[in-house]
Amino acid sequence: MYDYDLLVVGSANADLVVRVERRPAAGETVLGSDLVVHPGGKGANQAVAAARLGARTALLARVGDDGHGELLLRSQRAAGVDTTGVLAGGAPTGVALITVDPSGDNSIVVSPGANARLTPEDVRAASGLLGSSRVVSAQLEIPLETVVEVVRNLPSGTRFVLNPSPPRPLPAELLAACDPLIVNEHEARVIAGGKPDGSPEDRAAALLALGPRSVVVTLGAEGALVATGETMTRVPSVKVDAVDTTGAGDAFTAALAWRLGTGSSLPEAAAFAARVGAAAVTRPGAQESYPTAEEVGAL
């Protein structure tokens, strides 16, 4: 019996958000809105998104012993996330600097802070959390060696989901554990070595050749492509008016990981996740935009 449907191992940041009429070019200054501070970070976002949907969720992360760290802990606990694995200290809480234009598109710069101090030793010390979780999800806003340590300590029967963001080349050991590897089109190009420049199906095939058990390529408003060694399936999204795309990919990953743990097939889980991601972009912010299962059902 698993205590958790999903364990998220990853980053926790304070999102510092400014809305702009247009994002600045190199060397240019533009005026924006008042600064708004939101709880964020890919790991923390995924944990909140899953918990809002009803998943029993835990987070393994590191924050600073500061006000931003307290903000993140409050947000996790309010959503129902188990924060036993959230460590504090070692560096200031990570910060993401985000600009959002009127179309809802964003640009993000991340200062990792305490996220860079989440170590392989921390993973080994959290063996109880790993052993109690049906699915484990990770990203790359924490050290790569820490993510590799997760797969080295993954219990038999526990499924591993990776969203390699920000993207970088991945070791074969990590790729072989991914089921699925979840990427957008930019991440797919980076991980596949810059090629191919063809269709999403071409990119998925190139990624599968690197060794993951399955691949999901997210396509924004067009939904997603689900690829295994046998089939490739397009999954449509729901048409909505986007307000802010910040954190939508994290909501997609969390929803997909949770549904896989409930026994859904990969295409079924991706279809549900596409609806969750669509619901998330209709509201500003990241964690505060994430829907409940009832709200997703109403789409």
Backbone bond lengths (Angstrom), bond angles and torsions (degrees), N, CA, C in turn:
res aa  C-N    CA-C-N  psi(-1)  N-CA   C-N-CA  omega(-1)  CA-C   N-CA-C  phi
1 M - - - 1.462 - - 1.527 109.47 -
2 Y 1.306 116.56 127.32 1.459 121.04 179.52 1.527 110.79 -89.03
3 D 1.328 116.67 138.08 1.465 121.14 175.27 1.519 111.44 -77.27
4 Y 1.360 116.43 -28.59 1.459 121.04 -175.89 1.525 110.49 -127.20
5 D 1.326 115.90 138.13 1.461 120.56 171.26 1.523 110.74 -72.18
6 L 1.344 116.08 -33.49 1.455 120.58 -174.56 1.526 110.11 -148.18
7 L 1.318 115.80 128.98 1.463 122.74 167.66 1.516 107.38 -108.66
8 V 1.323 116.49 124.33 1.457 121.63 176.39 1.524 108.06 -102.73
9 V 1.316 116.58 125.62 1.464 121.97 174.99 1.517 106.48 -111.50
10 G 1.344 116.81 114.10 1.458 116.48 -175.74 1.504 114.07 177.61
11 S 1.306 114.73 -156.71 1.453 122.84 -169.16 1.523 112.21 -90.72
12 A 1.322 113.94 157.17 1.461 121.97 172.36 1.525 107.21 -138.29
13 N 1.323 116.44 118.19 1.466 122.10 -176.65 1.514 111.31 -126.82
14 A 1.318 115.58 156.97 1.455 120.95 163.63 1.525 107.33 -90.93
15 D 1.332 117.44 124.12 1.461 122.70 179.15 1.523 109.51 -89.67
16 L 1.325 116.76 117.88 1.462 122.33 177.43 1.527 107.17 -101.85
17 V 1.328 116.43 108.07 1.464 121.78 -166.81 1.526 110.87 -112.03
18 V 1.349 115.03 132.57 1.461 122.21 173.26 1.525 108.11 -128.63
19 R 1.326 116.82 129.61 1.463 121.00 175.76 1.534 109.55 -88.89
20 V 1.338 115.69 137.44 1.461 122.02 -177.34 1.517 110.03 -131.31
21 E 1.325 115.90 155.12 1.467 119.82 174.80 1.526 110.36 -69.94
22 R 1.317 116.52 -33.37 1.462 122.23 173.24 1.521 107.30 -156.50
23 R 1.334 114.71 148.48 1.452 119.33 -179.59 1.529 110.31 -75.07
24 P 1.339 118.17 141.34 1.471 120.28 -173.79 1.512 112.84 -69.50
25 A 1.347 114.73 147.43 1.460 121.21 170.58 1.527 108.08 -82.04
26 A 1.324 116.65 173.45 1.464 120.98 179.90 1.525 110.13 -58.44
27 G 1.327 116.89 129.02 1.453 122.45 178.55 1.515 114.82 79.85
28 E 1.332 117.52 2.02 1.466 121.25 -175.87 1.528 111.02 -103.61
29 T 1.335 116.24 145.55 1.462 122.82 173.87 1.522 109.18 -112.78
30 V 1.322 117.27 132.41 1.458 121.78 174.37 1.520 108.51 -125.81
31 L 1.320 116.54 152.36 1.457 121.47 176.85 1.524 109.59 -87.75
32 G 1.327 115.82 145.40 1.455 120.43 -179.63 1.511 111.92 -132.39
33 S 1.309 115.00 -168.82 1.456 122.39 -178.96 1.526 110.44 -78.16
34 D 1.335 115.81 178.96 1.457 119.86 170.83 1.527 109.85 -62.09
35 L 1.320 115.96 148.50 1.457 121.78 178.55 1.522 110.28 -70.47
36 V 1.342 115.67 134.24 1.467 121.85 174.65 1.526 107.50 -121.94
37 V 1.328 117.07 135.76 1.458 122.48 -179.15 1.526 109.41 -107.82
38 H 1.335 116.11 122.48 1.461 122.01 179.47 1.531 109.37 -120.99
39 P 1.328 118.50 150.69 1.469 119.72 168.77 1.523 109.37 -71.01
40 G 1.341 116.77 135.95 1.461 120.35 -177.87 1.516 111.84 -155.40
41 G 1.331 115.72 -150.35 1.463 122.12 -171.38 1.512 109.18 93.71
42 K 1.332 116.57 137.24 1.454 119.56 -172.49 1.524 113.08 -60.24
43 G 1.327 117.43 -40.54 1.455 119.26 179.02 1.511 112.08 -66.49
44 A 1.327 116.67 -49.68 1.457 121.04 -179.82 1.526 110.94 -62.77
45 N 1.338 116.83 -38.82 1.466 120.20 177.70 1.523 111.16 -60.65
46 Q 1.330 116.20 -47.49 1.461 119.03 -178.17 1.519 111.52 -62.84
47 A 1.333 116.76 -39.21 1.458 119.42 -179.94 1.518 111.20 -63.49
48 V 1.327 117.72 -45.35 1.463 120.78 179.50 1.522 110.59 -65.41
49 A 1.334 117.15 -42.82 1.468 119.86 -179.44 1.518 111.25 -59.39
50 A 1.329 116.99 -43.91 1.467 120.15 -179.59 1.524 111.30 -66.80
51 A 1.327 116.19 -43.29 1.464 119.54 -179.09 1.524 111.52 -64.01
52 R 1.335 117.16 -37.78 1.469 120.36 178.45 1.524 111.24 -62.38
53 L 1.326 116.29 -31.22 1.461 120.76 179.87 1.524 112.49 -78.59
54 G 1.331 116.14 -12.75 1.458 119.97 179.00 1.508 114.86 112.28
55 A 1.337 117.91 3.63 1.463 121.16 179.90 1.524 110.31 -76.40
56 R 1.322 115.54 142.33 1.464 120.75 170.00 1.516 106.68 -76.49
57 T 1.330 116.92 112.29 1.456 121.91 -164.55 1.524 111.27 -127.55
58 A 1.330 115.92 140.99 1.459 122.32 172.39 1.520 108.63 -128.60
59 L 1.342 115.63 155.45 1.464 121.86 -179.03 1.519 109.46 -126.23
60 L 1.336 116.48 130.24 1.458 123.02 170.00 1.521 106.91 -109.43
61 A 1.336 116.87 113.39 1.459 121.53 -173.94 1.525 108.35 -158.81
62 R 1.331 115.48 176.75 1.464 120.55 175.67 1.526 109.08 -135.49
63 V 1.331 115.99 132.47 1.461 122.75 176.25 1.528 108.75 -123.38
64 G 1.324 115.98 168.91 1.448 120.33 175.15 1.518 111.38 -81.88
65 D 1.313 115.07 162.37 1.473 121.13 175.06 1.523 107.56 -87.45
66 D 1.342 114.90 70.14 1.468 120.59 -173.30 1.521 110.01 -151.41
67 G 1.331 116.00 -178.17 1.460 120.78 -177.12 1.508 113.69 -62.62
68 H 1.332 117.17 -38.36 1.454 119.82 177.97 1.525 111.16 -65.23
69 G 1.336 116.70 -36.74 1.457 119.78 176.70 1.523 111.98 -63.97
70 E 1.322 116.42 -41.00 1.468 120.09 176.75 1.523 111.42 -63.61
71 L 1.330 116.83 -40.31 1.465 120.73 176.88 1.524 110.50 -57.58
72 L 1.315 116.96 -44.50 1.459 121.00 -178.50 1.520 111.79 -67.19
73 L 1.320 117.61 -42.34 1.464 120.57 178.81 1.520 111.05 -63.31
74 R 1.321 117.34 -41.39 1.475 120.36 178.96 1.519 110.72 -61.85
75 S 1.331 116.80 -41.58 1.462 120.25 -179.06 1.521 111.04 -65.17
76 Q 1.332 117.19 -42.70 1.459 120.88 179.16 1.530 110.71 -61.37
77 R 1.309 116.19 -48.36 1.456 120.04 -176.52 1.516 111.57 -67.19
78 A 1.338 117.05 -35.82 1.463 119.68 178.28 1.524 111.46 -64.16
79 A 1.333 117.00 -31.07 1.466 120.86 179.73 1.521 112.28 -82.31
80 G 1.336 116.52 -11.90 1.459 119.99 -179.67 1.513 114.43 97.05
81 V 1.346 117.57 14.93 1.460 121.67 179.77 1.532 109.17 -80.32
82 D 1.328 116.86 138.43 1.463 122.26 173.29 1.529 107.64 -76.62
83 T 1.342 117.14 118.32 1.469 121.81 -176.42 1.530 112.47 -102.42
84 T 1.333 117.00 18.87 1.466 120.15 178.19 1.524 111.33 -53.97
85 G 1.321 117.20 -35.93 1.454 121.61 -176.52 1.513 114.80 -89.17
86 V 1.335 119.10 5.50 1.465 120.85 179.09 1.525 108.69 -87.93
87 L 1.329 116.34 114.11 1.459 123.24 -178.02 1.523 109.48 -93.80
88 A 1.326 117.32 151.83 1.466 121.20 -177.51 1.515 110.19 -126.72
89 G 1.347 115.84 139.78 1.452 121.17 174.52 1.512 112.66 108.90
90 G 1.327 115.17 171.22 1.459 121.74 178.16 1.511 113.70 100.26
91 A 1.321 117.25 -25.78 1.467 122.64 -179.70 1.524 107.53 -175.53
92 P 1.337 118.78 163.65 1.462 119.59 175.43 1.524 111.56 -62.37
93 T 1.310 116.59 154.65 1.462 121.61 175.57 1.531 109.95 -56.98
94 G 1.314 116.98 141.51 1.457 121.25 176.99 1.520 111.52 -60.95
95 V 1.335 115.44 151.11 1.460 121.92 -178.01 1.518 109.32 -132.15
96 A 1.337 116.84 137.57 1.464 122.67 172.66 1.524 108.62 -113.94
97 L 1.316 116.30 126.39 1.466 122.79 177.33 1.521 107.78 -97.36
98 I 1.333 117.40 116.00 1.467 122.05 -168.88 1.523 110.46 -124.45
99 T 1.332 116.72 129.83 1.460 121.55 168.68 1.517 108.67 -111.60
100 V 1.334 116.38 137.43 1.461 122.61 -177.86 1.526 108.62 -124.75
101 D 1.352 116.14 127.11 1.462 119.26 -179.80 1.531 110.65 -93.77
102 P 1.341 119.00 173.67 1.469 120.75 -175.13 1.523 114.73 -60.48
103 S 1.339 118.35 -22.87 1.463 120.40 178.57 1.519 112.55 -79.93
104 G 1.346 117.28 -8.97 1.456 121.19 -177.60 1.507 113.66 96.46
105 D 1.350 118.27 -6.49 1.460 120.45 177.38 1.522 110.06 -73.36
106 N 1.337 115.64 151.65 1.460 118.92 -176.09 1.517 111.84 -134.08
107 S 1.329 114.78 159.58 1.462 123.42 170.04 1.517 107.02 -125.39
108 I 1.351 116.77 138.74 1.458 120.44 -170.93 1.525 110.17 -134.55
109 V 1.337 116.10 134.18 1.458 123.29 169.60 1.517 107.29 -120.81
110 V 1.349 117.01 130.03 1.460 121.34 -175.25 1.522 110.54 -113.11
111 S 1.342 116.22 130.59 1.462 122.73 167.51 1.523 106.75 -100.91
112 P 1.333 120.00 108.63 1.468 121.22 -168.90 1.523 115.01 -62.47
113 G 1.330 118.32 -37.01 1.458 119.58 -179.73 1.521 112.00 54.00
114 A 1.334 116.07 -127.90 1.473 121.21 -176.28 1.518 112.71 -62.56
115 N 1.330 118.06 -23.47 1.466 119.52 179.29 1.524 111.75 -58.76
116 A 1.336 116.41 -34.55 1.462 120.60 -179.02 1.521 111.67 -71.81
117 R 1.338 117.25 -10.32 1.470 121.57 179.73 1.517 112.20 -101.49
118 L 1.337 118.31 7.79 1.460 120.08 172.34 1.530 106.88 -79.90
119 T 1.326 116.30 113.08 1.460 121.41 -165.70 1.527 112.68 -108.00
120 P 1.345 116.95 165.13 1.466 119.44 171.49 1.527 112.29 -56.47
121 E 1.318 117.55 -33.68 1.465 120.44 177.44 1.524 110.73 -62.15
122 D 1.328 117.20 -38.39 1.466 120.94 177.13 1.528 110.77 -61.86
123 V 1.329 116.46 -38.28 1.472 120.67 178.32 1.524 110.33 -65.31
124 R 1.311 116.24 -46.31 1.462 119.25 -179.80 1.529 111.45 -62.60
125 A 1.326 116.09 -35.61 1.465 119.91 179.12 1.527 112.12 -70.34
126 A 1.345 116.65 -18.60 1.467 121.58 -178.90 1.522 111.69 -99.18
127 S 1.325 117.78 28.71 1.467 120.85 -177.75 1.523 111.92 -58.98
128 G 1.333 117.50 -30.95 1.460 120.14 178.06 1.514 112.19 -64.11
129 L 1.338 117.10 -40.34 1.462 120.60 176.92 1.526 110.90 -65.78
130 L 1.320 116.72 -44.86 1.467 120.18 179.74 1.526 111.03 -60.63
131 G 1.323 116.54 -42.57 1.452 120.12 -178.31 1.509 114.67 -72.16
132 S 1.349 116.58 -13.20 1.463 120.97 -177.80 1.520 112.85 -102.79
133 S 1.337 117.22 7.74 1.462 120.52 -171.32 1.520 111.77 -116.87
134 R 1.326 115.81 133.57 1.465 121.74 -178.95 1.531 111.34 -72.82
135 V 1.342 116.62 -39.18 1.460 123.11 179.85 1.527 107.82 -133.13
136 V 1.330 117.38 141.84 1.457 122.91 174.80 1.524 108.17 -120.72
137 S 1.330 115.42 131.41 1.461 121.75 -178.99 1.523 109.15 -120.32
138 A 1.338 116.74 142.06 1.464 120.74 179.73 1.525 109.72 -142.74
139 Q 1.348 114.78 167.11 1.464 123.19 177.01 1.521 107.28 -139.46
140 L 1.330 117.85 -169.13 1.465 120.63 -175.43 1.523 112.97 -119.52
141 E 1.333 117.88 27.40 1.464 120.30 170.57 1.530 110.93 -89.59
142 I 1.331 116.73 7.58 1.456 123.95 170.60 1.532 106.97 -119.76
143 P 1.330 119.61 167.49 1.474 119.92 -177.24 1.524 112.75 -57.86
144 L 1.325 115.73 140.89 1.458 120.95 -179.14 1.521 111.20 -60.21
145 E 1.328 117.41 -37.97 1.458 119.48 -179.41 1.532 111.72 -64.78
146 T 1.315 116.46 -26.92 1.464 120.09 176.72 1.526 110.53 -71.02
147 V 1.336 116.91 -40.43 1.463 120.49 177.44 1.522 110.51 -65.78
148 V 1.334 116.91 -40.29 1.466 120.31 176.78 1.523 110.25 -61.11
149 E 1.322 116.78 -39.20 1.462 120.00 178.96 1.526 111.59 -63.78
150 V 1.328 116.63 -31.82 1.463 120.05 176.16 1.523 110.43 -59.16
151 V 1.337 117.19 -48.92 1.466 118.73 -177.47 1.528 111.29 -69.97
152 R 1.310 117.47 -28.76 1.465 119.94 176.99 1.528 111.87 -68.75
153 N 1.336 116.71 -24.67 1.459 121.30 -178.47 1.524 112.43 -108.82
154 L 1.322 116.66 14.62 1.452 120.70 -177.72 1.532 110.11 -74.10
155 P 1.322 118.17 124.88 1.464 119.55 179.17 1.527 111.61 -66.18
156 S 1.311 116.62 153.57 1.455 121.33 175.99 1.521 109.41 -60.42
157 G 1.323 116.55 132.79 1.452 121.07 179.29 1.509 114.81 93.40
158 T 1.337 118.01 -10.88 1.468 121.36 178.11 1.527 108.99 -89.55
159 R 1.315 116.34 130.48 1.461 121.32 -176.81 1.527 109.86 -88.34
160 F 1.338 116.77 142.67 1.460 122.33 -177.93 1.523 109.89 -115.87
161 V 1.336 115.10 129.47 1.464 122.72 179.79 1.525 107.67 -121.62
162 L 1.330 117.11 131.51 1.465 120.97 -179.20 1.515 110.88 -127.08
163 N 1.335 115.24 128.89 1.458 122.08 167.27 1.531 106.60 -108.99
164 P 1.338 118.62 100.39 1.461 121.48 -172.25 1.529 112.16 -79.45
165 S 1.315 115.41 73.08 1.460 121.64 -178.03 1.526 109.04 -129.03
166 P 1.345 117.51 127.64 1.469 127.93 -1.72 1.533 111.09 -68.57
167 P 1.349 116.36 146.29 1.473 119.21 -170.29 1.508 113.22 -76.06
168 R 1.331 114.92 150.60 1.454 123.59 174.50 1.515 107.29 -160.72
169 P 1.330 118.93 161.58 1.465 119.87 175.30 1.525 110.24 -58.14
170 L 1.335 115.66 141.80 1.462 120.94 -174.23 1.523 110.71 -116.33
171 P 1.338 116.78 142.91 1.463 119.38 177.43 1.521 111.53 -68.30
172 A 1.310 116.13 152.86 1.461 121.37 -177.34 1.520 111.55 -59.74
173 E 1.312 117.23 -36.12 1.462 121.29 -179.87 1.528 111.52 -59.57
174 L 1.316 116.53 -40.27 1.457 120.98 -179.64 1.529 110.79 -74.10
175 L 1.323 116.84 -43.84 1.460 120.45 -179.73 1.529 111.52 -60.16
176 A 1.322 116.45 -39.14 1.463 120.21 -176.50 1.521 112.80 -65.32
177 A 1.337 117.13 -21.83 1.460 120.89 -179.11 1.525 112.89 -86.94
178 C 1.333 118.27 -14.99 1.472 121.93 -171.28 1.530 111.24 -73.76
179 D 1.328 115.87 127.04 1.462 120.64 179.06 1.534 109.99 -153.42
180 P 1.375 116.12 72.61 1.459 127.89 11.57 1.529 113.70 -104.93
181 L 1.351 113.61 174.28 1.455 124.45 162.02 1.528 106.16 -90.95
182 I 1.336 117.62 121.37 1.467 121.52 -176.08 1.522 108.72 -109.52
183 V 1.331 117.10 119.97 1.459 121.95 -176.14 1.523 110.33 -136.86
184 N 1.351 115.62 151.34 1.457 118.31 164.61 1.526 107.46 -88.73
185 E 1.320 117.41 -178.46 1.465 119.32 -172.83 1.526 111.85 -67.72
186 H 1.330 117.64 -35.79 1.467 120.44 176.66 1.521 110.80 -64.81
187 E 1.321 117.00 -47.37 1.467 120.52 179.56 1.526 111.37 -61.84
188 A 1.330 116.15 -37.18 1.462 119.83 178.53 1.521 111.17 -60.47
189 R 1.338 117.58 -43.12 1.458 121.04 179.98 1.524 111.30 -63.52
190 V 1.338 116.52 -44.38 1.469 119.99 -177.53 1.524 110.49 -63.29
191 I 1.318 117.01 -47.57 1.464 120.64 -174.93 1.523 111.13 -70.21
192 A 1.326 116.59 -30.57 1.469 120.34 177.96 1.521 112.52 -84.69
193 G 1.341 117.25 10.11 1.457 120.58 176.77 1.515 114.07 80.40
194 G 1.347 116.64 27.44 1.462 120.25 177.28 1.507 114.54 87.94
195 K 1.333 117.72 -0.47 1.463 121.14 -178.31 1.529 108.58 -136.95
196 P 1.306 117.73 158.85 1.467 127.30 -4.63 1.521 110.91 -89.39
197 D 1.331 115.98 171.42 1.460 121.50 177.23 1.517 111.50 -101.81
198 G 1.321 118.07 18.63 1.453 122.09 -176.80 1.513 112.57 -86.58
199 S 1.313 116.43 -139.57 1.462 123.23 -175.36 1.526 110.40 -77.46
200 P 1.346 117.50 165.25 1.467 119.76 172.57 1.527 112.31 -56.25
201 E 1.330 116.34 -33.30 1.469 119.57 177.18 1.527 111.14 -63.21
202 D 1.344 116.44 -39.39 1.463 120.04 177.52 1.521 110.81 -63.21
203 R 1.331 115.99 -42.09 1.465 119.82 -179.33 1.520 110.62 -67.17
204 A 1.325 116.17 -40.83 1.470 119.22 179.08 1.520 111.06 -62.36
205 A 1.340 116.19 -41.26 1.463 120.03 179.13 1.524 110.95 -63.45
206 A 1.338 116.92 -40.41 1.459 120.61 178.80 1.518 111.09 -64.37
207 L 1.320 116.75 -37.66 1.463 120.27 178.72 1.521 111.42 -70.47
208 L 1.318 117.62 -42.59 1.464 120.34 178.15 1.524 111.30 -58.65
209 A 1.318 116.38 -33.63 1.463 120.26 -179.93 1.529 111.82 -66.01
210 L 1.339 117.08 -17.62 1.467 120.81 179.43 1.524 112.11 -83.60
211 G 1.353 117.42 -12.32 1.449 118.03 171.90 1.509 119.98 122.31
212 P 1.360 121.10 -10.18 1.463 117.96 177.75 1.527 111.23 -65.51
213 R 1.326 116.61 154.65 1.455 121.14 -179.04 1.518 111.56 -72.13
214 S 1.333 116.80 -30.05 1.464 121.81 177.40 1.518 108.22 -156.90
215 V 1.337 115.60 161.92 1.464 122.40 -177.47 1.521 108.76 -137.28
216 V 1.339 116.20 139.96 1.459 121.68 170.19 1.523 107.32 -124.31
217 V 1.333 116.49 122.52 1.457 121.99 176.22 1.525 107.64 -104.53
218 T 1.334 117.16 115.99 1.456 120.18 178.92 1.523 109.35 -81.44
219 L 1.338 116.07 142.54 1.461 122.11 -172.31 1.524 111.78 -125.28
220 G 1.334 117.28 27.02 1.461 120.78 178.23 1.514 111.54 62.59
221 A 1.330 115.59 -129.99 1.462 120.85 -177.89 1.529 112.54 -65.18
222 E 1.343 117.12 -14.86 1.470 120.83 -179.72 1.526 112.63 -87.88
223 G 1.343 118.02 0.26 1.456 119.88 176.81 1.512 112.23 97.38
224 A 1.326 117.09 -127.05 1.467 121.11 -176.17 1.520 109.98 -157.42
225 L 1.329 114.96 161.36 1.458 123.01 173.46 1.520 107.98 -115.82
226 V 1.325 116.18 126.48 1.458 122.52 179.29 1.519 107.90 -106.37
227 A 1.345 116.57 127.12 1.457 120.26 -175.58 1.523 110.41 -132.29
228 T 1.321 115.46 131.86 1.456 122.55 170.92 1.524 107.33 -124.30
229 G 1.320 116.81 -174.89 1.454 118.51 178.30 1.513 113.46 -66.64
230 E 1.347 117.16 -18.86 1.463 121.04 -175.67 1.527 113.91 -105.25
231 T 1.334 117.37 -36.41 1.460 119.79 -171.07 1.524 111.77 -138.04
232 M 1.338 114.15 159.79 1.461 122.12 169.12 1.515 107.47 -129.79
233 T 1.345 116.39 128.59 1.456 121.46 -174.33 1.512 110.04 -130.09
234 R 1.324 117.10 128.38 1.465 121.67 173.79 1.529 108.90 -83.88
235 V 1.321 115.60 133.01 1.462 122.29 178.94 1.520 107.99 -116.50
236 P 1.341 119.18 117.74 1.467 120.48 -178.18 1.522 112.41 -74.40
237 S 1.315 115.37 158.45 1.454 121.14 173.71 1.522 109.36 -101.64
238 V 1.314 116.39 -176.27 1.462 122.66 175.91 1.524 107.70 -105.66
239 K 1.317 117.62 133.04 1.462 120.93 -179.07 1.528 109.60 -75.69
240 V 1.338 116.09 122.31 1.457 122.12 179.66 1.521 108.42 -138.33
241 D 1.329 116.55 166.00 1.460 121.86 173.67 1.525 108.34 -89.89
242 A 1.342 116.12 110.45 1.462 120.61 -175.80 1.521 110.90 -74.11
243 V 1.323 115.67 133.05 1.459 123.15 175.32 1.522 110.07 -105.34
244 D 1.323 117.51 -42.39 1.464 122.39 -176.53 1.526 107.78 -159.33
245 T 1.335 116.50 120.53 1.456 120.49 -177.72 1.532 113.36 -88.01
246 T 1.338 117.32 0.31 1.463 120.31 -178.71 1.531 110.98 -57.42
247 G 1.310 116.22 124.30 1.458 120.84 175.00 1.511 115.40 80.40
248 A 1.333 118.37 0.68 1.464 119.35 -178.15 1.522 111.76 -65.15
249 G 1.332 117.24 -37.73 1.449 119.97 177.55 1.517 112.77 -63.99
250 D 1.327 116.41 -33.68 1.461 120.20 177.11 1.524 110.74 -67.94
251 A 1.323 116.91 -38.67 1.463 120.16 177.23 1.527 110.07 -63.78
252 F 1.326 116.53 -41.52 1.473 121.22 177.89 1.527 110.09 -59.07
253 T 1.331 116.80 -50.39 1.468 120.35 -177.12 1.519 111.62 -61.80
254 A 1.326 116.61 -44.55 1.461 120.37 -178.98 1.517 111.29 -62.32
255 A 1.326 116.46 -44.73 1.458 120.35 -178.86 1.521 111.23 -64.39
256 L 1.329 115.98 -41.97 1.464 119.65 179.65 1.531 110.91 -64.70
257 A 1.329 116.77 -45.59 1.466 120.56 -179.11 1.522 110.92 -60.82
258 W 1.321 116.55 -43.63 1.466 119.51 -179.78 1.522 111.33 -63.64
259 R 1.338 117.05 -46.01 1.461 119.50 -176.98 1.526 112.20 -66.61
260 L 1.313 117.42 -31.62 1.465 119.13 174.24 1.525 110.22 -61.06
261 G 1.325 116.22 -40.19 1.452 120.24 179.31 1.508 114.00 -67.02
262 T 1.333 117.26 -22.86 1.465 120.58 178.18 1.519 112.30 -84.58
263 G 1.346 117.23 -3.53 1.456 120.74 178.26 1.509 114.95 105.19
264 S 1.334 118.30 1.13 1.462 120.22 177.70 1.524 110.30 -67.31
265 S 1.331 116.31 148.89 1.449 120.45 171.82 1.530 108.63 -69.05
266 L 1.338 116.20 164.28 1.458 119.05 -179.74 1.536 112.28 -61.26
267 P 1.344 120.77 -45.09 1.469 119.02 176.13 1.527 112.72 -61.69
268 E 1.325 117.95 -39.65 1.468 120.36 178.21 1.527 110.87 -63.08
269 A 1.332 116.26 -44.06 1.460 120.18 -179.95 1.523 110.95 -64.80
270 A 1.337 117.16 -39.28 1.460 120.59 179.39 1.522 111.70 -67.49
271 A 1.327 117.24 -36.67 1.464 120.44 177.97 1.524 110.64 -64.25
272 F 1.317 116.86 -42.97 1.460 120.54 176.24 1.527 110.14 -63.82
273 A 1.327 117.07 -44.64 1.459 121.15 -179.13 1.524 111.94 -61.90
274 A 1.330 117.45 -35.56 1.466 120.53 178.03 1.521 110.76 -63.12
275 R 1.327 116.98 -37.13 1.469 119.82 177.36 1.523 111.03 -68.81
276 V 1.332 116.56 -38.16 1.465 120.23 177.58 1.527 110.32 -63.82
277 G 1.336 116.61 -45.57 1.457 119.76 178.06 1.513 112.62 -61.70
278 A 1.329 117.18 -38.13 1.462 120.69 178.29 1.523 111.07 -65.05
279 A 1.313 116.96 -41.12 1.459 119.99 178.43 1.523 110.84 -64.14
280 A 1.336 117.42 -36.82 1.456 121.14 -176.27 1.524 112.66 -66.13
281 V 1.343 117.93 -33.49 1.470 119.08 -175.95 1.527 112.50 -78.18
282 T 1.323 118.85 -5.62 1.457 121.18 179.63 1.521 112.49 -84.32
283 R 1.353 117.60 -1.37 1.462 121.76 -179.67 1.528 109.20 -131.92
284 P 1.331 118.15 152.63 1.464 120.15 178.62 1.521 111.90 -74.02
285 G 1.333 114.93 155.60 1.453 120.55 176.46 1.509 112.28 86.69
286 A 1.330 114.74 -177.87 1.465 120.92 179.81 1.524 109.34 -105.00
287 Q 1.316 117.92 -83.60 1.463 120.48 -173.06 1.530 112.66 -60.33
288 E 1.315 117.26 -38.45 1.466 119.49 -178.33 1.529 112.45 -71.66
289 S 1.335 116.72 -11.25 1.467 120.10 179.74 1.525 112.72 -90.72
290 Y 1.328 118.31 -7.16 1.457 120.08 -170.80 1.518 112.29 -76.75
291 P 1.334 116.37 135.50 1.467 120.56 -173.39 1.517 112.83 -86.36
292 T 1.327 115.35 161.97 1.446 121.94 166.67 1.527 108.77 -83.83
293 A 1.318 116.20 169.81 1.469 120.43 178.24 1.526 110.42 -62.03
294 E 1.328 116.89 -36.08 1.473 119.99 179.42 1.525 110.90 -64.88
295 E 1.328 117.46 -40.41 1.463 120.78 179.14 1.523 111.35 -67.04
296 V 1.321 117.10 -35.95 1.469 120.02 176.68 1.526 109.79 -66.11
297 G 1.314 116.93 -41.02 1.455 120.45 179.25 1.505 113.74 -63.36
298 A 1.337 116.43 -24.10 1.460 120.06 -178.42 1.519 112.75 -81.12
299 L 1.349 117.81 -10.96 1.460 119.87 179.86 1.528 111.24 -68.70
